[in-house]
């Protein structure tokens, strides 16, 4: 079961069961297509933020510049200004 399906099942249990009973061969993503689009959009944002955090942690773990420059770099990465 996907994270999205778990979310729907947890937050809309009656509707989920009814939809699964009426449309047993359809995927949850198809049954809740608008919700799934929003889920994917939000997940993309979460993934981007996680990448920023990972990059900032790497800069802190293995600094290649003086400390003040490292901190400035980390702040820039976390703000998304590292382009």
Number of C-alpha atoms within 10 A of each C-alpha: 6 9 9 16 16 14 12 19 15 11 11 11 13 12 12 18 13 11 15 15 10 9 12 11 8 11 12 22 16 10 14 15 12 10 15 17 12 11 16 12 11 12 12 12 12 12 11 13 16 13 14 19 16 14 15 19 15 12 17 15 9 9 14 10 11 8 11 9 12 17 16 10 19 22 14 15 21 18 12 12 10 11 5
